[in-house]
Amino acid sequence: MTPDHHAIIGPSPNIEGLYFVNGFSGHGVMHSPASGRITADLILHGRSELIDAKQLSVERFAAGKLLEETAVL
C-alpha cells in the first residue's frame, strides 16, 4: 500500500523497460481493466488519453505530491 493509498502506474525512473502497476490498497481488482489500459498506452505511446498518468508516477512520493482523496462517502 502506498502512503497516499493510490496506485503507482508508470515507468521506473531507474530501470528502463520496467513499469509499475501496484499499490492499489485493496482496489486492484476493480481498477485492473483501466490500469491495464493505461499501462499499455504508456508502453506503446508514452502517454494515456484516459488520464494524466504522471499523477500516479512513483516519483510523486519524492516530490511530495501525494494524491488526496476527496470523494470519500
FISETOR-746645 format. One record per atom (N, C-alpha, C): residue number from 1; residue in one letter; chain; atom name; z, y, x. Coordinates in Angstrom, 3 decimals, always signed. Layout:
FISETOR-746645
{NUM,'A','A','CA',{Z,Y,X}}
...
This chain:
FISETOR-746645
{1,'M','A','N',{+0.000,-1.166,+0.854}}
{1,'M','A','CA',{+0.000,+0.000,+0.000}}
{1,'M','A','C',{+0.000,+1.231,+0.902}}
{2,'T','A','N',{-0.765,+2.212,+0.521}}
{2,'T','A','CA',{-0.870,+3.435,+1.312}}
{2,'T','A','C',{+0.248,+4.414,+0.939}}
{3,'P','A','N',{+0.524,+5.383,+1.797}}
{3,'P','A','CA',{+1.580,+6.357,+1.497}}
{3,'P','A','C',{+1.366,+7.141,+0.200}}
{4,'D','A','N',{+0.097,+7.373,-0.183}}
{4,'D','A','CA',{-0.155,+8.121,-1.423}}
{4,'D','A','C',{-0.548,+7.207,-2.590}}
{5,'H','A','N',{-0.468,+5.895,-2.383}}
{5,'H','A','CA',{-0.754,+4.888,-3.420}}
{5,'H','A','C',{-2.199,+4.904,-3.901}}
{6,'H','A','N',{-3.105,+5.387,-3.064}}
{6,'H','A','CA',{-4.532,+5.382,-3.376}}
{6,'H','A','C',{-5.260,+4.560,-2.326}}
{7,'A','A','N',{-6.385,+4.035,-2.706}}
{7,'A','A','CA',{-7.162,+3.166,-1.821}}
{7,'A','A','C',{-7.690,+3.897,-0.603}}
{8,'I','A','N',{-7.995,+3.116,+0.394}}
{8,'I','A','CA',{-8.756,+3.586,+1.550}}
{8,'I','A','C',{-10.142,+2.976,+1.401}}
{9,'I','A','N',{-11.147,+3.823,+1.330}}
{9,'I','A','CA',{-12.531,+3.354,+1.243}}
{9,'I','A','C',{-13.347,+4.179,+2.220}}
{10,'G','A','N',{-13.960,+3.510,+3.163}}
{10,'G','A','CA',{-14.819,+4.217,+4.098}}
{10,'G','A','C',{-14.810,+3.608,+5.472}}
{11,'P','A','N',{-15.607,+4.200,+6.363}}
{11,'P','A','CA',{-15.752,+3.647,+7.702}}
{11,'P','A','C',{-14.525,+3.895,+8.565}}
{12,'S','A','N',{-14.323,+2.999,+9.514}}
{12,'S','A','CA',{-13.282,+3.184,+10.519}}
{12,'S','A','C',{-13.701,+4.314,+11.443}}
{13,'P','A','N',{-12.779,+5.195,+11.797}}
{13,'P','A','CA',{-13.134,+6.252,+12.744}}
{13,'P','A','C',{-13.257,+5.739,+14.177}}
{14,'N','A','N',{-12.792,+4.515,+14.435}}
{14,'N','A','CA',{-12.741,+3.997,+15.804}}
{14,'N','A','C',{-13.656,+2.821,+16.087}}
{15,'I','A','N',{-14.017,+2.053,+15.057}}
{15,'I','A','CA',{-14.807,+0.839,+15.276}}
{15,'I','A','C',{-16.085,+0.927,+14.444}}
{16,'E','A','N',{-17.202,+1.081,+15.115}}
{16,'E','A','CA',{-18.482,+1.207,+14.424}}
{16,'E','A','C',{-18.799,-0.059,+13.635}}
{17,'G','A','N',{-19.209,+0.117,+12.387}}
{17,'G','A','CA',{-19.576,-1.006,+11.541}}
{17,'G','A','C',{-18.431,-1.594,+10.736}}
{18,'L','A','N',{-17.203,-1.144,+10.981}}
{18,'L','A','CA',{-16.051,-1.621,+10.223}}
{18,'L','A','C',{-15.773,-0.650,+9.081}}
{19,'Y','A','N',{-15.687,-1.180,+7.866}}
{19,'Y','A','CA',{-15.397,-0.369,+6.690}}
{19,'Y','A','C',{-14.103,-0.848,+6.047}}
{20,'F','A','N',{-13.294,+0.093,+5.621}}
{20,'F','A','CA',{-12.053,-0.218,+4.921}}
{20,'F','A','C',{-12.278,-0.172,+3.412}}
{21,'V','A','N',{-11.729,-1.143,+2.704}}
{21,'V','A','CA',{-11.685,-1.154,+1.240}}
{21,'V','A','C',{-10.371,-1.843,+0.903}}
{22,'N','A','N',{-9.283,-1.102,+0.990}}
{22,'N','A','CA',{-7.961,-1.708,+0.848}}
{22,'N','A','C',{-6.933,-0.676,+0.384}}
{23,'G','A','N',{-5.694,-1.155,+0.168}}
{23,'G','A','CA',{-4.585,-0.272,-0.162}}
{23,'G','A','C',{-4.565,+0.188,-1.608}}
{24,'F','A','N',{-4.883,-0.679,-2.535}}
{24,'F','A','CA',{-5.028,-0.286,-3.932}}
{24,'F','A','C',{-3.732,-0.246,-4.729}}
{25,'S','A','N',{-2.625,-0.599,-4.149}}
{25,'S','A','CA',{-1.338,-0.548,-4.841}}
{25,'S','A','C',{-1.352,-1.358,-6.138}}
{26,'G','A','N',{-1.971,-2.533,-6.103}}
{26,'G','A','CA',{-1.982,-3.407,-7.271}}
{26,'G','A','C',{-3.127,-3.175,-8.232}}
{27,'H','A','N',{-3.976,-2.193,-7.983}}
{27,'H','A','CA',{-5.081,-1.879,-8.887}}
{27,'H','A','C',{-6.427,-2.395,-8.381}}
{28,'G','A','N',{-6.413,-3.208,-7.337}}
{28,'G','A','CA',{-7.659,-3.656,-6.726}}
{28,'G','A','C',{-8.592,-4.392,-7.654}}
{29,'V','A','N',{-8.065,-5.224,-8.522}}
{29,'V','A','CA',{-8.915,-5.988,-9.441}}
{29,'V','A','C',{-9.631,-5.044,-10.408}}
{30,'M','A','N',{-8.915,-4.076,-10.910}}
{30,'M','A','CA',{-9.524,-3.126,-11.851}}
{30,'M','A','C',{-10.542,-2.211,-11.169}}
{31,'H','A','N',{-10.292,-1.882,-9.920}}
{31,'H','A','CA',{-11.148,-0.935,-9.211}}
{31,'H','A','C',{-12.235,-1.600,-8.379}}
{32,'S','A','N',{-12.224,-2.928,-8.307}}
{32,'S','A','CA',{-13.141,-3.611,-7.399}}
{32,'S','A','C',{-14.626,-3.368,-7.695}}
{33,'P','A','N',{-15.100,-3.324,-8.939}}
{33,'P','A','CA',{-16.527,-3.073,-9.137}}
{33,'P','A','C',{-16.967,-1.713,-8.585}}
{34,'A','A','N',{-16.210,-0.680,-8.874}}
{34,'A','A','CA',{-16.564,+0.649,-8.380}}
{34,'A','A','C',{-16.380,+0.744,-6.874}}
{35,'S','A','N',{-15.331,+0.124,-6.357}}
{35,'S','A','CA',{-15.077,+0.155,-4.920}}
{35,'S','A','C',{-16.197,-0.539,-4.152}}
{36,'G','A','N',{-16.672,-1.656,-4.676}}
{36,'G','A','CA',{-17.784,-2.356,-4.053}}
{36,'G','A','C',{-19.049,-1.520,-4.058}}
{37,'R','A','N',{-19.301,-0.851,-5.158}}
{37,'R','A','CA',{-20.497,+0.005,-5.256}}
{37,'R','A','C',{-20.410,+1.176,-4.285}}
{38,'I','A','N',{-19.253,+1.809,-4.230}}
{38,'I','A','CA',{-19.057,+2.949,-3.320}}
{38,'I','A','C',{-19.231,+2.502,-1.878}}
{39,'T','A','N',{-18.635,+1.370,-1.526}}
{39,'T','A','CA',{-18.737,+0.869,-0.158}}
{39,'T','A','C',{-20.180,+0.511,+0.187}}
{40,'A','A','N',{-20.873,-0.131,-0.726}}
{40,'A','A','CA',{-22.284,-0.457,-0.491}}
{40,'A','A','C',{-23.103,+0.817,-0.277}}
{41,'D','A','N',{-22.852,+1.845,-1.083}}
{41,'D','A','CA',{-23.539,+3.125,-0.909}}
{41,'D','A','C',{-23.262,+3.713,+0.475}}
{42,'L','A','N',{-22.000,+3.669,+0.899}}
{42,'L','A','CA',{-21.644,+4.217,+2.207}}
{42,'L','A','C',{-22.345,+3.463,+3.332}}
{43,'I','A','N',{-22.383,+2.146,+3.223}}
{43,'I','A','CA',{-23.031,+1.341,+4.261}}
{43,'I','A','C',{-24.532,+1.596,+4.284}}
{44,'L','A','N',{-25.152,+1.644,+3.117}}
{44,'L','A','CA',{-26.610,+1.780,+3.043}}
{44,'L','A','C',{-27.118,+3.202,+3.212}}
{45,'H','A','N',{-26.351,+4.183,+2.679}}
{45,'H','A','CA',{-26.854,+5.560,+2.629}}
{45,'H','A','C',{-25.971,+6.587,+3.327}}
{46,'G','A','N',{-24.764,+6.166,+3.739}}
{46,'G','A','CA',{-23.858,+7.103,+4.394}}
{46,'G','A','C',{-23.097,+8.003,+3.441}}
{47,'R','A','N',{-23.317,+7.822,+2.148}}
{47,'R','A','CA',{-22.624,+8.617,+1.115}}
{47,'R','A','C',{-22.745,+7.878,-0.216}}
{48,'S','A','N',{-21.930,+8.295,-1.166}}
{48,'S','A','CA',{-21.998,+7.724,-2.506}}
{48,'S','A','C',{-22.174,+8.839,-3.516}}
{49,'E','A','N',{-23.012,+8.599,-4.494}}
{49,'E','A','CA',{-23.191,+9.581,-5.563}}
{49,'E','A','C',{-22.162,+9.406,-6.673}}
{50,'L','A','N',{-21.378,+8.333,-6.645}}
{50,'L','A','CA',{-20.353,+8.120,-7.669}}
{50,'L','A','C',{-19.175,+9.079,-7.493}}
{51,'I','A','N',{-18.716,+9.206,-6.251}}
{51,'I','A','CA',{-17.592,+10.099,-5.939}}
{51,'I','A','C',{-17.785,+10.652,-4.532}}
{52,'D','A','N',{-16.978,+11.642,-4.188}}
{52,'D','A','CA',{-16.909,+12.111,-2.813}}
{52,'D','A','C',{-15.970,+11.161,-2.083}}
{53,'A','A','N',{-16.513,+10.169,-1.412}}
{53,'A','A','CA',{-15.705,+9.124,-0.790}}
{53,'A','A','C',{-14.881,+9.628,+0.388}}
{54,'K','A','N',{-15.177,+10.809,+0.915}}
{54,'K','A','CA',{-14.400,+11.343,+2.031}}
{54,'K','A','C',{-12.937,+11.540,+1.650}}
{55,'Q','A','N',{-12.685,+11.787,+0.371}}
{55,'Q','A','CA',{-11.295,+11.973,-0.064}}
{55,'Q','A','C',{-10.489,+10.676,+0.039}}
{56,'L','A','N',{-11.156,+9.538,+0.168}}
{56,'L','A','CA',{-10.474,+8.247,+0.290}}
{56,'L','A','C',{-10.505,+7.688,+1.711}}
{57,'S','A','N',{-10.924,+8.489,+2.679}}
{57,'S','A','CA',{-11.018,+8.004,+4.057}}
{57,'S','A','C',{-9.641,+7.772,+4.651}}
{58,'V','A','N',{-9.583,+6.907,+5.630}}
{58,'V','A','CA',{-8.324,+6.630,+6.320}}
{58,'V','A','C',{-7.849,+7.862,+7.088}}
{59,'E','A','N',{-8.745,+8.738,+7.425}}
{59,'E','A','CA',{-8.408,+9.935,+8.185}}
{59,'E','A','C',{-7.579,+10.945,+7.399}}
{60,'R','A','N',{-7.489,+10.784,+6.094}}
{60,'R','A','CA',{-6.705,+11.736,+5.291}}
{60,'R','A','C',{-5.226,+11.710,+5.656}}
{61,'F','A','N',{-4.739,+10.593,+6.144}}
{61,'F','A','CA',{-3.318,+10.491,+6.489}}
{61,'F','A','C',{-2.993,+11.327,+7.724}}
{62,'A','A','N',{-3.819,+11.238,+8.751}}
{62,'A','A','CA',{-3.604,+12.036,+9.964}}
{62,'A','A','C',{-3.787,+13.520,+9.686}}
{63,'A','A','N',{-4.683,+13.842,+8.753}}
{63,'A','A','CA',{-4.946,+15.239,+8.412}}
{63,'A','A','C',{-3.923,+15.802,+7.422}}
{64,'G','A','N',{-3.059,+14.949,+6.888}}
{64,'G','A','CA',{-2.066,+15.410,+5.917}}
{64,'G','A','C',{-2.660,+15.764,+4.572}}
{65,'K','A','N',{-3.771,+15.132,+4.211}}
{65,'K','A','CA',{-4.450,+15.413,+2.944}}
{65,'K','A','C',{-4.288,+14.249,+1.974}}
{66,'L','A','N',{-3.041,+13.881,+1.706}}
{66,'L','A','CA',{-2.773,+12.791,+0.772}}
{66,'L','A','C',{-3.195,+13.193,-0.629}}
{67,'L','A','N',{-3.609,+12.207,-1.408}}
{67,'L','A','CA',{-4.034,+12.452,-2.785}}
{67,'L','A','C',{-2.811,+12.453,-3.700}}
{68,'E','A','N',{-2.801,+13.371,-4.637}}
{68,'E','A','CA',{-1.709,+13.443,-5.604}}
{68,'E','A','C',{-2.197,+12.959,-6.947}}
{69,'E','A','N',{-1.460,+12.045,-7.546}}
{69,'E','A','CA',{-1.823,+11.526,-8.875}}
{69,'E','A','C',{-1.331,+12.507,-9.924}}
{70,'T','A','N',{-2.249,+13.016,-10.716}}
{70,'T','A','CA',{-1.892,+13.994,-11.752}}
{70,'T','A','C',{-2.062,+13.436,-13.154}}
{71,'A','A','N',{-2.569,+12.216,-13.289}}
{71,'A','A','CA',{-2.845,+11.646,-14.600}}
{71,'A','A','C',{-1.903,+10.486,-14.910}}
{72,'V','A','N',{-0.636,+10.661,-14.656}}
{72,'V','A','CA',{+0.338,+9.604,-14.945}}
{72,'V','A','C',{+0.818,+9.757,-16.372}}
{73,'L','A','N',{+0.742,+8.677,-17.124}}
{73,'L','A','CA',{+1.199,+8.730,-18.523}}
{73,'L','A','C',{+2.610,+8.230,-18.642}}
